[in-house]
Every structure is written in structure tokens, then in C-alpha cells.
Amino acid sequence: MNRDRFEGNWKQFSGAVKEQWGRLTDDLQREFAGRHDQLAGRMQERHGISKEESERQLRDFLDRNRKWDLSNM
């Protein structure tokens, strides 16, 4: 397992914790940030790309698709 895949797996885990904490504290911003982290982590793990590259690709996708809703994940 290369380092990028491991870091992607860790990012998914920490994103899930962040999302759950956002739900418990009723903090929508933190909840959505957790979902964002999970998605970036999945991309990083699956494709074996760097953290910066997965964040850039996700940011580009979300910029192109502004009406896309992260709450349906």
C-alpha cells in the first residue's frame, strides 16, 4: 500500500469523525467539511494521488458543478 493510499484512508476516517461531530454539535459547516474530507480521501485512496491533487480535483469539480449537493452522499 503506497503512502497516498494510506493517507487517503486516514482522511476518510478523520472526515467521518468530523462529520459525526458536526451532527452532534449541530454544526452544519463542520458536518459538510467532514463529507468533503471523506470524498477527497476516497479519491486519494482509489487513484493513489497526492493530497493536494485530490483536493484540487475535488475543488475543480465542485466549482464546475455548483448545484451539486454533498448532503446526498
Backbone torsions as a table, in degrees:
resi	resn	phi	psi	omega
1	MET	NA	123.5	-179.2
2	ASN	-81.2	167.6	-173.6
3	ARG	-61.2	-39.8	-179.7
4	ASP	-63.6	-38.4	178.6
5	ARG	-67.7	-41.5	177.3
6	PHE	-62.7	-45.3	179.4
7	GLU	-63.7	-35.5	176.5
8	GLY	-64.3	-40.4	177.5
9	ASN	-63.9	-42.5	178.2
10	TRP	-64.5	-39.5	-179.8
11	LYS	-64.6	-36.2	176.4
12	GLN	-63.4	-44.9	180.0
13	PHE	-62.4	-48.7	-178.6
14	SER	-66.5	-32.2	175.8
15	GLY	-65.9	-38.2	178.1
16	ALA	-65.5	-39.6	177.7
17	VAL	-65.2	-43.5	179.8
18	LYS	-63.3	-41.7	178.6
19	GLU	-62.7	-45.5	-179.7
20	GLN	-63.2	-41.1	178.5
21	TRP	-63.4	-38.8	176.4
22	GLY	-61.8	-38.1	177.1
23	ARG	-66.6	-44.2	-178.0
24	LEU	-64.6	-36.7	-178.0
25	THR	-95.4	3.2	-179.4
26	ASP	57.9	43.4	179.9
27	ASP	-111.0	95.4	-176.1
28	LEU	-61.8	-36.8	-179.1
29	GLN	-62.4	-43.4	178.7
30	ARG	-68.7	-37.2	179.1
31	GLU	-62.4	-46.2	179.4
32	PHE	-69.4	-33.5	176.2
33	ALA	-63.4	-36.9	176.9
34	GLY	-65.2	-40.1	177.9
35	ARG	-66.1	-39.3	177.6
36	HIS	-60.8	-45.7	179.8
37	ASP	-62.9	-39.7	179.7
38	GLN	-63.7	-43.0	-179.4
39	LEU	-66.4	-43.2	177.5
40	ALA	-63.2	-38.3	178.1
41	GLY	-65.6	-39.0	177.4
42	ARG	-63.2	-43.3	178.3
43	MET	-62.1	-43.9	-178.6
44	GLN	-63.2	-43.9	-178.7
45	GLU	-68.2	-47.4	-175.3
46	ARG	-66.6	-41.4	-174.1
47	HIS	-98.0	-8.5	178.9
48	GLY	65.4	34.9	-179.5
49	ILE	-101.9	167.0	-177.3
50	SER	-72.3	163.2	179.2
51	LYS	-59.2	-45.3	-178.7
52	GLU	-62.8	-41.0	-179.5
53	GLU	-67.5	-41.1	179.4
54	SER	-66.5	-39.1	177.3
55	GLU	-64.8	-40.9	-179.9
56	ARG	-64.7	-45.5	179.7
57	GLN	-63.3	-41.8	178.9
58	LEU	-65.6	-43.8	178.3
59	ARG	-61.4	-42.8	177.6
60	ASP	-62.0	-43.2	179.2
61	PHE	-61.8	-46.9	-178.1
62	LEU	-66.9	-33.4	176.3
63	ASP	-66.1	-39.1	179.9
64	ARG	-74.1	-25.8	-174.6
65	ASN	-123.9	65.2	-174.5
66	ARG	-61.4	-25.3	-178.3
67	LYS	-86.3	-2.8	179.8
68	TRP	-69.4	134.5	-172.3
69	ASP	-108.8	117.3	179.3
70	LEU	-70.3	-15.4	-175.9
71	SER	-73.4	-9.3	-179.8
72	ASN	-92.8	10.6	-178.7
73	MET	-73.1	NA	NA
